[in-house]
């Protein structure tokens, strides 16, 4: 009898514990958030408001910090169209968490190092969030000095304590494993000295958005692998690189807090081809897809999907071209021609390279985020200029 009671007790304990564990594992919601920049307020809000059901959170990218530590609302959130947009988002239970973007390294260091000015900033931000009825704040302090590291951590701790039930979100730079970032070169002695203390960020940030874009050539290992097969390689964000970033940074930040940053813009490069299929990339500017496609059409070029999943094509900008009578020019015809001429004549030749993510690229990032087991994705940016098919991809993604 005692044995039976003992077995029943164990069974009851198992039934009590296992469903709870299973529930916790299956109810971690996948989140989709997106930044709307103040410089495209009209198009960004109009485009996004029609698709709020696909989002967990919206981030008006509007606040900056002045040299005296006061905040500037560049988007005028108290006015239209923001006012109606925010009301609609709240009615649909979509979190509204504005971003404070700050990149002046000297001023950041000076204000956060001073206890008086740091506390004043913490108080100011907490008061703003509560006064305006926001759900939280997104801290995007970039380009910080390594010496700012302890002061930034203290700032986050103080802000977290002041925010109560409001959310503290943090947007931070990525980290590439040093052995890949400095592949086949000597790793600098200071390579592992960073401005962000990831363990402290994990403590005081409810969500951590990794800026998994603007990759370009930071991963020398991947760049070398592509160069060895004579391929162009300057991604906005390669899933292979992002996987390395998440695997590294999730050692100190819980995956349940991590959101992978997903870009909707591309880069145009001036690329110089040298003999032996060697390329030097110079960034010209960023662009939305609507800028790239007319150029491709003008030169009769059919853009192609890269091996890492983004769209791309090359062209010579100083030539006049009309679409061929039959067929279209291959996406990488210009780069191939430039490389051939450079090798044959032991010289160099410059061409243009355009690369950008489209809806299929975003789907790849959604799939990647789910496979890596992180909280979700954060899209930069939703301004009406992204591939419109992105909204079809995002339907039903959040859980």
C-alpha positions in Angstrom: 0.0 0.0 0.0 2.8 2.4 0.9 4.5 1.5 -2.4 1.3 2.3 -4.3 0.9 5.7 -2.6 4.5 6.4 -3.4 4.0 5.6 -7.0 0.9 7.7 -7.2 2.7 10.6 -5.6 5.5 10.3 -8.2 2.9 10.1 -11.0 1.1 13.2 -9.8 4.4 15.1 -9.6 5.3 14.1 -13.2 1.8 15.1 -14.5 2.2 18.4 -12.7 5.7 19.2 -13.9 5.7 17.9 -17.5 2.6 19.8 -18.8 4.0 23.0 -17.3 7.4 22.4 -19.1 5.6 21.5 -22.3 3.4 24.6 -22.0 6.5 26.8 -21.5 8.2 25.3 -24.5 5.2 25.7 -26.9 4.0 29.1 -25.9 7.1 31.2 -26.5 5.7 33.5 -29.1 7.6 34.4 -32.3 7.7 38.1 -32.5 7.9 40.5 -35.5 8.8 44.1 -34.9 9.7 46.9 -37.3 11.2 50.4 -37.3 9.4 53.3 -39.0 11.9 56.1 -39.7 10.9 59.7 -39.1 12.3 60.8 -42.4 9.6 58.7 -44.2 6.8 59.2 -41.7 4.0 59.6 -44.2 4.8 56.6 -46.4 5.9 54.5 -43.5 2.8 54.9 -41.3 0.4 54.6 -44.3 2.0 51.4 -45.5 2.4 49.8 -42.0 -1.0 50.7 -40.5 -2.7 48.4 -43.0 -0.6 45.5 -41.9 -0.5 45.9 -38.1 -2.0 42.5 -37.6 1.3 41.0 -38.8 3.4 42.8 -36.2 4.0 42.3 -32.5 5.5 45.8 -32.0 6.2 49.0 -33.9 9.2 51.2 -33.3 8.9 54.8 -34.3 12.5 55.6 -35.1 12.2 59.2 -34.0 14.2 60.2 -30.8 17.7 61.4 -30.6 19.8 62.9 -27.8 21.2 66.4 -27.7 24.6 67.2 -26.3 23.0 68.3 -23.0 21.3 64.9 -22.6 17.8 66.1 -23.5 15.7 64.2 -26.0 14.5 65.4 -29.4 11.4 64.0 -31.1 12.3 64.3 -34.7 9.0 62.6 -35.8 6.6 64.8 -33.7 4.7 61.8 -32.3 2.1 64.0 -30.8 1.0 65.1 -34.3 -0.6 63.4 -37.3 -0.1 60.9 -38.8 1.7 59.4 -35.8 -1.1 60.2 -33.4 -3.7 58.2 -35.3 -1.2 55.5 -36.1 -0.3 54.9 -32.5 -4.0 54.9 -31.5 -4.7 52.2 -34.1 -1.6 50.1 -33.0 -2.8 50.2 -29.4 -6.3 49.2 -30.4 -4.8 46.2 -32.2 -2.7 45.3 -29.1 0.5 46.0 -31.0 3.3 47.3 -28.7 4.4 50.9 -29.4 8.1 51.2 -28.4 9.9 54.3 -29.9 13.6 54.2 -30.5 16.2 56.5 -29.1 19.1 56.5 -31.5 22.4 58.1 -30.4 25.8 57.7 -32.1 28.0 60.6 -30.8 30.6 58.6 -29.0 32.2 61.5 -27.1 28.9 62.8 -25.8 27.6 59.4 -25.0 30.7 58.7 -22.9 30.6 62.1 -21.2 26.9 61.9 -20.2 26.9 58.3 -19.1 30.2 58.6 -17.1 28.8 61.4 -15.0 26.5 60.0 -12.4 24.4 63.2 -12.3 23.8 63.4 -16.1 23.3 59.6 -16.4 20.6 59.5 -13.7 19.0 62.6 -15.2 18.8 60.7 -18.6 17.4 57.6 -17.0 14.7 59.8 -15.2 14.0 61.7 -18.4 13.4 58.5 -20.5 11.3 56.8 -17.9 9.1 59.9 -17.5 8.7 60.2 -21.2 7.5 56.6 -21.6 5.0 56.9 -18.8 3.8 60.4 -19.8 3.2 59.4 -23.4 1.7 56.0 -22.6 4.3 54.1 -24.6 4.8 50.4 -23.9 8.5 50.9 -23.5 11.6 52.3 -25.1 14.2 51.0 -27.5 17.8 52.0 -26.6 20.0 52.2 -29.7 23.2 53.8 -28.6 25.8 53.0 -31.3 29.5 53.8 -31.9 30.3 53.8 -28.2 33.8 53.8 -26.8 35.1 50.6 -25.2 35.7 52.8 -22.1 31.9 53.5 -22.0 31.1 49.9 -21.3 30.6 50.0 -17.5 28.7 53.3 -17.7 26.4 52.0 -20.3 25.7 48.9 -18.2 25.0 51.1 -15.2 22.7 53.3 -17.3 20.7 50.2 -18.4 20.4 49.0 -14.9 19.1 52.4 -13.6 16.7 52.7 -16.5 15.4 49.1 -16.0 14.7 49.9 -12.3 12.8 53.1 -13.2 10.7 51.6 -16.0 8.6 49.3 -13.8 6.3 47.2 -16.1 7.4 49.1 -19.2 9.7 47.3 -21.7 13.4 48.1 -22.1 14.5 47.0 -25.5 18.1 47.2 -26.6 19.4 47.4 -30.2 23.1 46.5 -30.4 25.8 45.8 -32.9 26.7 42.3 -33.9 29.8 40.3 -33.1 31.5 38.1 -35.6 33.8 35.4 -34.3 37.3 36.7 -34.3 38.7 33.6 -36.1 36.3 34.4 -39.0 36.5 38.2 -38.9 40.3 38.2 -39.0 40.6 35.0 -41.1 44.1 34.3 -42.4 45.4 37.5 -40.6 46.7 38.2 -37.2 44.0 38.8 -34.7 44.6 42.2 -33.0 45.3 42.2 -29.3 42.3 44.4 -28.6 39.9 42.4 -30.8 37.8 41.1 -27.9 37.4 44.5 -26.2 33.9 45.7 -26.8 31.6 48.6 -25.7 28.7 46.3 -24.9 28.7 44.0 -21.9 26.4 41.3 -23.2 25.8 39.7 -19.8 24.7 43.0 -18.4 22.5 43.6 -21.4 20.9 40.3 -20.9 20.0 41.3 -17.4 18.5 44.7 -18.1 17.0 44.4 -21.6 13.7 42.6 -22.1 14.5 42.2 -25.8 17.9 42.4 -27.6 17.8 43.3 -31.3 20.9 42.3 -33.2 21.7 44.6 -36.1 22.4 41.6 -38.4 22.8 43.8 -41.5 25.5 45.9 -43.1 27.7 42.8 -43.2 29.6 43.7 -46.3 33.1 42.1 -45.9 33.4 41.9 -42.1 33.5 38.1 -42.3 36.8 37.5 -44.0 36.4 33.7 -43.9 33.2 33.8 -45.9 34.6 36.5 -48.2 37.7 34.4 -48.9 35.6 31.4 -49.7 33.6 33.3 -52.3 36.7 35.0 -53.7 38.4 31.6 -54.2 35.6 30.7 -56.7 35.8 34.2 -58.3 32.4 35.2 -57.0 31.3 38.7 -55.9 30.5 38.9 -52.2 29.3 41.9 -50.3 26.0 40.9 -48.7 23.7 43.1 -46.7 23.2 40.1 -44.4 24.2 36.5 -45.3 22.3 33.8 -43.2 25.6 31.9 -42.8 27.1 35.0 -41.1 24.0 35.6 -39.1 24.1 32.1 -37.8 27.7 32.6 -36.5 26.6 35.9 -34.9 23.7 34.4 -33.1 25.6 31.3 -32.0 28.3 33.6 -30.5 26.1 36.2 -28.9 23.6 33.7 -27.5 26.3 32.4 -25.1 25.6 35.6 -23.1 22.1 36.6 -24.2 19.1 34.3 -23.8 17.7 33.3 -27.2 14.3 34.0 -25.8 15.3 37.7 -25.8 17.1 37.9 -29.2 15.5 39.3 -32.3 17.4 39.1 -35.6 17.6 42.4 -37.5 16.3 42.1 -41.0 17.1 44.8 -43.6 14.8 45.9 -46.4 17.4 48.1 -48.2 20.3 47.4 -50.4 23.8 48.8 -51.3 25.3 50.0 -54.5 29.0 49.6 -54.9 31.6 50.8 -57.2 33.7 47.7 -57.7 37.1 47.6 -59.3 38.2 44.3 -60.9 41.9 43.5 -61.0 43.7 40.7 -62.8 43.0 37.2 -61.4 39.4 37.9 -60.4 40.3 40.2 -57.5 37.7 42.8 -56.5 37.8 46.0 -54.4 34.4 47.3 -53.1 33.6 50.9 -52.5 30.2 51.7 -51.0 28.3 54.5 -52.8 24.9 54.6 -51.0 22.0 52.6 -49.7 18.7 52.3 -51.7 15.2 50.8 -51.6 14.4 48.2 -54.3 12.3 50.7 -56.2 15.6 52.4 -57.1 17.4 49.3 -58.4 14.7 47.8 -60.6 14.4 50.7 -63.1 18.2 50.7 -63.5 18.1 47.0 -64.4 15.3 47.6 -66.8 17.2 50.5 -68.4 20.2 48.3 -69.2 18.1 45.3 -70.1 19.5 43.3 -67.2 17.7 40.5 -65.4 18.6 40.6 -61.6 19.6 37.2 -60.2 19.4 35.7 -56.7 22.8 35.4 -55.0 23.9 32.2 -53.3 23.1 33.7 -49.9 19.6 34.7 -51.0 19.7 38.4 -51.9 19.1 39.9 -55.3 21.9 41.5 -57.3 23.2 42.6 -60.7 26.2 44.5 -62.2 26.4 47.1 -64.9 28.6 49.7 -66.5 27.1 53.1 -65.7 28.7 55.1 -68.5 27.2 53.2 -71.3 23.8 53.7 -72.9 21.8 50.6 -73.3 18.4 49.4 -74.4 17.0 46.0 -73.7 18.1 43.4 -76.3 15.7 42.3 -79.0 15.7 38.7 -77.6 16.6 37.7 -74.1 18.2 39.8 -71.4 21.7 40.6 -70.2 22.8 38.3 -67.4 23.0 39.8 -64.0 26.7 39.5 -63.6 27.7 40.1 -67.2 29.4 43.4 -66.4 31.6 41.9 -63.6 32.6 39.0 -65.8 33.6 41.4 -68.6 35.5 43.6 -66.3 37.4 40.7 -64.8 38.2 39.3 -68.2 39.5 42.6 -69.5 41.5 43.2 -66.3 43.1 39.8 -66.4 43.9 39.9 -70.2 45.5 43.3 -70.0 46.9 43.1 -66.5 45.0 46.3 -65.6 41.8 47.2 -63.7 38.3 48.1 -64.7 35.4 49.5 -62.6 31.7 48.6 -62.7 28.7 48.9 -60.5 27.2 46.2 -58.2 23.8 46.5 -56.7 22.6 44.0 -54.0 19.5 44.0 -51.9 17.0 41.8 -50.0 13.5 41.1 -51.3 10.5 39.3 -49.8 12.1 35.9 -50.4 15.2 37.1 -48.5 12.9 38.1 -45.6 11.3 34.6 -45.7 14.7 33.1 -45.4 15.5 35.2 -42.3 12.2 34.2 -40.7 13.0 30.6 -41.3 16.5 31.1 -40.0 15.2 32.8 -36.8 12.9 29.9 -36.1 15.5 27.3 -36.8 18.0 29.1 -34.5 15.3 29.3 -31.8 15.4 33.0 -31.2 12.5 35.2 -30.2 11.8 36.7 -33.6 12.9 39.3 -36.2 13.1 43.1 -36.2 12.7 44.7 -39.6 14.7 47.8 -40.6 12.9 49.5 -42.1 9.2 49.8 -42.8 9.0 53.0 -44.8 6.9 52.1 -47.8 9.9 51.6 -50.0 10.6 47.9 -49.2 9.5 45.1 -51.4 5.7 45.2 -51.0 5.5 41.4 -51.1 7.2 41.4 -47.6 3.7 41.8 -46.1 2.6 38.6 -47.7 5.6 36.8 -46.1 4.8 38.2 -42.7 1.1 37.2 -42.6 0.7 34.7 -39.9 4.4 34.6 -38.9 3.9 35.9 -35.4 2.3 33.5 -33.0 
